[in-house]
Amino acid sequence: MLWRNLNIAKLEMMNFKRFYGHHSLDLLTDPEHDKNLILIGAENGMGKTSIHEAINYAFYEFPDLPKITTKPDYLTAVSDRLNHRALDDGETEYWVALDLIAFPQGTQRALRIERKWDVDLHTRRIIGSKLDIFENGRLIDWVGDEAYQDFLRSILPPTISPYFFFDGEKIQEFAEDENFERMKEGILDILHINVYRTLITDLKRHVIDAIEKSEVQPFENDDLYKLLEEAERLEAEIQKKQERLEENKREQDETHIGIKVLDEEVRRIARPGTPKRDSLLTERTHAEDALDGIKQAIDESIDNLPLLMSGKLLALLEEALLDEQANRGLLEKNEIFRGKISKIEKEVFGVHQDVPAEYKLSKQQSKLYRELFRDISCKVFELSSDKAKPILHDIGSGERQRIIGRISAAQTAIPGIIENLDARERLNSDLRSIDNQLKASADDPQISEMLEKLGLLREKIGGFQQEQTSLEADLQRLNADLAKRRKQIEDRQSKREATTKAKKAIRLAQDTQKALHAFIKKLAPEKLSLLKDNFEYMYHLLRKSEDPVHRIEIDRDTWRIILYDSKNRPLEKRVFSAGMKQMYALSLLWALSKASGRDFPIVIDTPVGRLDRRNRWSLFEKYLPHAGHQVIVLSTDTEVDIEATKKLAPHVAKQYRLEYEPSKESTVIRVGYFF
């Protein structure tokens, strides 16, 4: 079921973050009278982000929340969001709830989501959670407990929620090319393309594969089931490695925190210290900062390592791709004309029974004339005398060019990687030397002990980093092995024999897959055109007159948005100002919401970010009043100030402000904005 219209009627929180006790927000708007805005104002630190997070934490748990991939991550994240006073007072109620009004297939439904958390007051940590969903006040019992989260995903898929619930300060990330691949899946979800891709996959798994397993008879020496077991084993091993990689990163973070705490303690105890010790401590801080920068640079280049490890094979692949790119047209032309020549040659020089003996050619004559015919044909049709190399890689020209560029970038990264690795070794050596000098200069045994612990923690970090590199390499290898097994499984399945009934079922499923692929090919250009039109409309409303963007195009293969200036030259978004990036991102989000055909609430935390005055007024006049039927704006009084409030007033349905109440040691919600 596709949920096309959704409203958040009410948000409730119990002991969530800044909010002690129970708090409620009525969020219904009045779009029929052009009042689609809810203004919620607060000074920094008063709970704006808490409202934003409460909506997300009501809808989702792991792995659907940003940067939360495991249950331990989720329990930690929720534990960090418990109200501290409530924990001190021994409170046991912690929950968030959303009242929703939804319109699937045109029928209004009133839903309530309640997500509650069980807390261990002794450890002040969450130990479990419970999700309940009600319709018209009655607990939904036609959805099992384990399927509740799937039900919420069907209402608002987590891949598309960042395009409706977003932080204005981080919105510029949508304009960064390096984030596009991550965004692409969300875009395909919003535009419904992934619905059909999922159906294609499900047909394979639940129809074709199921029939293959139960009814299709194998050929002799068929190893399909062995390959299926091997693929399943690889998938399990990949999952295990990924979980350990996540755990490794958490342990690294915890160890870094431990290093920071110990380092601060050494500084506190050592002061006032000798000038030499102070100098050493400062020197160590500089070395650690430099080491962090080097490690970040190494992490950023890690994607190049799998390619570089292939050595000469990488150069051979690049050479083959370049040859294919140069020879593709030659190959296609040669294949067409050689086929025609071969057909003519067969007709002319073939054996004809009705030809009188005196006119028949001898073998030598036939060979001679055949060779003359081929030579003349090559000249007439301008065929290359050199046979074009075959196309080995079944990819389009755009994808081939992208791979060539990726290989080139990897090769140019080698000197930088070597330089960074050498610099890391030098800095680690410097840090060991500084720590030894600090130990020698320390007259307090406690400092020596702490410095020794710091050294051990740094060694621990090194071990974690080595393990991380090894895990990432293992995952690359395992994913490559899994792709190979899947290809072998496809090959085996294509050769198996089936009963007539099973064959018909498989053929029907395969025909359906082909039809869906054809439908996607037809649907995608229509969606792209709609997305492009909507994007251009909003972008030209928001842009400044000096903005260099003249027109846009969307690549049909990659879905990337390409911007052109007035001279039809492509523009690099990375050189855009912060304001231009935000206007670009807002236009993209607006275009996606319109192209999706879904009317979902928009929740914007800190809407103006780093915008200058002109961009702010564009946002207030041209974007917010038209962003959606329900737009919840979380801002400070310096972002949506008194002038902006007057400008937005005709479109505002409700206004609230968040204030700190000392007597309650809590943020409270009051009706009315700042002004």
N, C-alpha and C positions, 0 to 999 in steps of 0.2 A: 504494500500500500504506500502511495506517495502522499506525504503530508505537504500540502501546498500553502497553507496559511496557518500561522501560529502567533499567539499573543501571550505575553507573560502578564497575568492578571495581578499576581501578588508574590512577593518574596518574603519569607520568614526565616529568621535565624535565632538559634538558641545557643548562647555562649560560643559564638564563632568570632575568632580574632578579637577586634577592638570592641565587640558588642557583648557586654555582660548581661545575662538574662535573655528575655524574649524581646525581639524587635520585629516590626512588620512594615512593609512598604507596599502601598497600593500603586500599581504601575500601569493601569489601563489608560489608554489614550482615547482621543475622539477624532479619528481620521475623517469621519464624514463632515466635520466642521473644520477640516484642515488643521487640527490640533494633534500633531503626531509626536511632540517632544515632551520628554520628562527631564527636567533639570535637577540634578543632585549636586549641590555644592559642598565643598569641605576644604579646610586648610590641609596642607600636606601632613600625613600621618594620622588623620582623623578617621580613615576607614573607607575612602573611595575605592581603593583596590580590593578591600574586603567585600564590598558589594559585588564587584566584578567577579571575584573568585567564588563567592557563594553561589552565583548562578552556574558557573562551570562545575563546581563540586556537587551541586544538586543533580546535574545531568550525567556526570561521568565519574568513573573511577579508573583504576589502572586497566589496560594500558592506554586509555583514551585521553588522559590529561596530558598537557604538554610536559615533556621531559620526565614522565613517570612511566616506567616500562615494567616494573615488577611490583608484587604485593608489598614487600618490605619498603620499597620506595614510597608507595602510597600510604602505608601506615605511618611512616616518618613524616610525610608531608602533612597529613591530617593532624598528627600530634603537634606539629609546629603551629597549627592554626587554632588550637584550643585556647580559650580565654584564660589568662593566668590567674585572675582573681577567682574565677569559678573553680579552678583546680585547688587554689589555696583554701576555698570554702568547702571543699569536698563535694561539689556538685557532680551529678552523674548524668545530667541531660545535656547532650551535645548533638545538634542536628541542624539541617537546612531543609527548606521546603519551597517548592514552586507550585503555584496554581496556574494552570495553562488553559487557554481556550484555543482549540484546534479545529480545523475544518478539512479533514480528509474527505475527498470526493464530495465536497459541498455540504456535508452534514456537520453541524456544530457538536463538539464534544468537550466537556469540562473534565480536565484531568488534574490530579494532584500528585506530585512527586515528593516523597519524604525519604531522606537519607539520614539515618541515625548511626552514631558511632558509640561503641562500647569502650570505656576507658578504665585502665588500671590506675587508680588514684595513687598507689604507692610509687609506681614508676613514672606516673604522669604521661603515660603513653596509650595510644589507641591499640586495642587488641582484636577488634573485629568491627564489622559494619553490617547494616541491614537496610535494604531498599524495599519500600512499599509504594505501589502505584494505585491510586483510587480513581474511579470514574463516577461522577455524581454522588460522591460521598461513600461509595461502596468499593471495598477492596477488589481489585481485578483478580478473579480466580481462574480465568481462562488462559492466563499466561503463568507458567511455572516460575518458581523463584529464580531458577538459574537462567530463565529467558527474559527476566525483567530488563536487564541491561541491553539485550538485543532489541527489545521493544523501544527503549529510549533511543538507541542508535537509528532505528527506522524513522523516528520522528525528526531528529536532527543529527545526521551522521557526524561523528567527531572529526572526520577529514574536512568537513566544510564549516564547522563552527568557528574556526579562527577568522573566517571571512565575514562573520556576523558579530562575534564578540572579540574585540581587539583593543590593544593598548596603542593610543595615538603616538606615544613616544617610540614605539617599536615598529610602527607601521611602515617605516622606510625599508624594512627588510623585504617587503613585497616587491620593491623595485630593484633588488639586487639580483643579478644574473645567477650568482652562485647558489641562491636559494630556490631557483626556478624548478629544478627537478623535484624537490620536496613539495612545492606548491602544485605541480602539475597533476598529481593524483587528486588533490582537492578540487581542482578546476574540472577535471573529468567527472568527478562525483557530482559537482554542482550542476553540470550540464547534462547529467544522466548518461554519459557515455559508458561509465563503469558498470552501470546496471546491466547493460547488454554484454559487456565483457565478462562479468560474473556469471551470467546465464550460459555463455559459451563454455566457461570453465566447469560449471556445474553439470552441463550435459556430458562433458567428457568424463567427469568423475563418477557421477551417479547413474548414468545411463550406459554410455559406451564401455567404460571400464568394468562396470558391474556385470553387464551381459558377457563381456569377454571372459570374466573370471568364472561365471557360473555355467555358461552354455557353449562357449566356443572351444572347439577341439584343437589342440596344438599340433603343429607339425612335429616330425621326429627330431629329437635333439633340441627342442624348444626350451629356452632358459628364461622365459618371460617372468615366471613367479620368482625365480632367483633374483632377477633384476629388480622386481618390485620390492622384494625384501631388502635388497641392497639400497635402493632409493629411500625406503623407510628408515633404514639404519642411519644413512647419511643425514636425513632430515632431523632425526633425534640427536645426532652428534652435533649438528649445526646449532640446534636449539640450546644444547648444553654449553657449547663454546660461547654462544652469545650471552647466556646468563652469567657465565664466569667473567666475560669481558665487562659486563655491566657492574658486577660485584667488584672486579679489579679497579674500575674507575671510582667507585664509591670508596674503596679502601684507600686509594691514592688521595682523594679529597680529604678523608678523615686524617690521614697521616700529615698532609700539608697543614691542616688546622693544628695538629699536635706540634708541628715544627714552629708554627707562628706563636702558639701559646708559650712554648719553652723559650723561644727567642725573646719574647717580651719580658718573660720572667728573669732571664739572664741580664737584660738591660736594667730592669728595676733593681735587682740585687747588686749589680756591679757598680751602680752610680751612688755617690761620686767616685769615679775610678781614675786610674792614672791616664795621662794623655795618650800613652801608647795603647792602652786597652780601648779607650774611646775611639782612637784612630782605627784599630783593628775591627771593632764592631761596625763602624761606618763602612770600612772597606768590605766587610763581609756582606752588609746590606746591598752595596752596589753590585757585588759579584752575584748575589742571589737574584737580584732584579734582572741582571744581564742573562743569567742562566734561565730564568723563566721565559724571557724573550726568545732565547735560542730554542728552548723546548717547544714553544708555540710554533716557531717557524718549522721545526722538524715535524710536528704534528700536521701542519698544513701541507707538507710535501709528502706525507706518508702514502697518499693515493698513487703517487708515481712509482713507488717501490715495486709493486707486482709487475709493472711493465718493464722496469729497468732490470729486474732479476732475470728476465728472459734473454738478456745479453744480445748476441748476434741475431737471434730470432726476431727481435724487435725491428732491427734494420731491414731484415729480409721481408718482414710483413709490410713495412712502409714502402719498400721497393715494389713489392707485388701490387699493393693498392695503387701506387702511382702509375704503374704499367697498365693496370686495368682501367684506370681513369682515362689514360691516353688512348688505349686500344679499344674502348667500348664501342665507339662508333664504327671503327674499322671492322670489328668482329661481326657486328650486326649486319653491315653491308655485305661483307664477304659471305656470311651464311645465306643471306637471301639470294644473291646472284649465283653463288656456287650451286645452290639447289636447283635454280632454273637451268643453268648450264648442264648440270648432270642429267636433268630430265630430257633436254634437247639431244644430248649425246646419246642417250639410251634409245631415243626414237630413231635417230639417223643411223647409228652404227650397230643397232641391235640386230638380232637374227630375224630375217623375214623370209617365210617359206615360199611366198609367191614371187620372189625375184628370180628371173632366169639365171641359169648357172653362169653364162658369159658375163653377166653384170655383177656377180658376187665378188667381193674383195677377198684377197688372200689375207692370212693372219698378219703378215708383214705390212701389207698395204693398210689394213685396218688400224694397226698400231701407229703407223706413220700419220695417217689422216686424223686419228684421234688426238695425237700430240699437237698437230697443226691447229686443229679446232680449239683445243684448250688454250694454246698461246694466243691465238687471234681473239678468242672470247675474253681473255684477261685484259687485252688491250682495249677492246670495244667497251667493256663494262668498267674499265679503269679499276680493276681489282689489284690489290697489292700482291706482289709476288711472294712477300713474306707472309707466312701464315700468322694471323693474329693470335696472341696468347688467349687461352680460354679464361672466362670470368669464374674465378674460384669462390669468391665471396658474394653470397646472394643478398646484397644490400643495395639501397638506393644511392644515387650520386651524392645527395646531401649527407647521408649517414657516413658514406665513405670519406667525404671531405672532413667531417667532424672527427673521425678516427685518426686520419692523417694529422690533423691539427693537434689532437691529444698526444699522439706519439712524439710529435715535434716538441710540444711543451715539456713532455717527460724528459726528453733528451737534453733540453736546455737547462733542466733543473739539476742535473748531475753535479756541476761545480758548486752550486749553492748548498746541496745536501752534504757534500764532502766537507765544505767549509764549516757548516753548522755543526757537524759531528766532531770535527777537530776542535772547534771553539768550545763545545760542551765538555770535552775531555780536559781542555786547559782550565776552564772555570771550575770543574770538579776538583782538579788538582790544586788550584788556588784556594778553594774553600777548605780542603784538608789541611793545607799549610797554615791558613789563618786560624783554624780551630786548634791546631797544635801550638801555635804561638799564644793563643788565648789561654789554653790550659797551662802553659808554662808561666804566663804572667799572672795567673789567678792566685790570690792568696786566700781565697775562700773555698774550702773543699766542696761546698754546695754548688758553686759555679762550675768547678771541674766536672762534677757528676752530671750537671745539666748539659754541659758541652759534649760530654761523652754520649748522652742520650740523643742529642741532636745529630751527632755523627751516625749513630745507629739508625735513626729515623731516615736520614738521607740515603743510607745504604738500602733501607727498605724501599724507599721510593724508586731507586735504581732497579731493584729487583722487580717491582711492580711494572715499571716501564718496559723491561725486557720481556716480561710475561705478556704484556699488552701487545707488543710487536709480534711475538710468537703466535698469540691467539688470532690476531688480525691476518697473519700469513696463513694460519691453519684454515680460517674461514674462507679466504680466497681459494685455497686449494679444494676444500670440501664443496664449495658452491660450484666450482668448475667440474668436479667429479659428478655432482648431482645433475648438472645440466647434461653431461655426457650420458649418464644412466637414463635420463628421461628421453633423450634422443633414441637410445637403443630400445627402450620400451615401446616407443612409437613405431619403430621399424618392425619389432616382433609382432605387435598387434596388427599391423597391416598385412602380415603374411599368414595369419591364423585362419582356419576353416571354421565356419559356423553353420548351424542349421538354417533352413530357409526363413523360419520365423525370426530367429536371432539376427540374421543378415538384414531382414527388412527393418527391424528395430534400430540396428546400428546405422543402416543407411539413412533412415529417417532422421535420426539424431545428427548425423553428419551433414545432411542436407539443411537441417535447421541451423547448424553452426554456420554453414556457408551463407545462408540467408541473413543471419545476424551480422556476419562480417560485412555483407553487402549493404545492410541497413546502416551500420556504423559509418561506412564510407559515404553514404548518402546524407546521413544525419550530421556528421562532423562539419562539412562545409557550411551547412545551414546554420549550425550553432556558432561557427567561427564568424560568419557574416553578421549575425545578430550581436555577438560579443563585440566585434569591431565597431559596429554602428553605435552601440551604447557607450563604448569607451570613448570614441571620438566626440560624441555629444557632450559628455560630462567633462572631458579633459579640456575641450575648447571653452567651456563655461568657466572653468577654474583657472586656466593658465593666464600668465601675465602676457602683455603684448610683446615683451622682449624675449619670451620663451622661444628657443630655436626650433621646437618641434612643429613641423608643417603637416605631416601626414603619418599614418601608421599602417603597418601590414602585420598579419598574423600568419606565421609559417604553418602550412597544413600538416607537415610531417612532425614538427617538434612542438607546435603550439606556442612558440616563443613570439613575443610582441617585439617588432622591429620598428624603431622610430626613425624618421627621415627629416632632414632639414629642407629649407626652401629650394636648395640645389640638388635635391634627391640623393643626398649623401646620408648613409646610416649614422646614427648618433649613439655614443656610448653612455648608458645610464649611470655608469660609475662616476662620471665627471659632473653629474647633475648636482645642484645645490640641495641642501636638506629640504627646503621648501618645495622645489621641483619634484623631488622623490616622493614627498608626502602627497602632493597633488596627483601625481601619477598613480600612487597606490590607492588613493581614495577613488579615483576614476575607475581603476580596475575592479575594486570591490563593488562599486555601484553597478558597473556593467555586468559583473558576474551575477549579482542578485537579480537584475532585470532579465538576463538571458536564461536564468534557471527556471523562471516561472514560479518561484517560491517567494511568498511574503513572510519573511521571518523577522523577529525583532533585531534591531541593531543596538549593541551596547558598546559605547566608546568611552574608554578611560583616558583622561588627559588628551582631549581632542586636538588641541592646536600645536602640541609639541614644540618644535623650534620655528614655527612659522612667523614671518614678519607681518606687519600690520595689513598690507594689501592682501596677502594670502589668507590671513584670518578673516577679513571681511568677505572674501570669496567663499570661505567655508561657511560663515554664518548666513550669507544671503542666498547662496546657490546650491550648497550641498546639504546641510542639515535639514532644512525644511522639506527636501525631496529624497532623502536617503532611504526612507521606508515608512511603513504605516505606524511603526512604533520605534522611536529612537530614544534610547536612554543615554544621557550625556552626564558623565562624571567629571567635574572640573573644579578648579580653584577659582577664587574671585579675581585673580589676575588673568586667567584664561578667558572665562566668560565674564567680562566685567560689566559695569553698569550700562555702557553704550551697547554692548553685544546683547545684554538682557533685553533692552528696549527693542532692538532689532528682531530678536527671536520671539518676543512676547505674543504676537498674533498666532504663533504656531505651538505655544506651550500649553499642555493639558494640565500638568501638575509640577509643583516646585517643592524641593526639600533641601535642607541643609543638615550636615552632620556636625555636631558640636560635642566637645568633651564636657561631661558632667562630673566635677570633682567628688560630689557626695556619693555618686554611684560608682566612681572609678571606671567609667564606661563612656564610650561614644553613644550619644542618643540622637534620634531622628526627629527633627522639628519641621513643621510645615512652613513653606516659604523659603525663598532663596536669600542671598545676602542682602539684596537691595529692595 
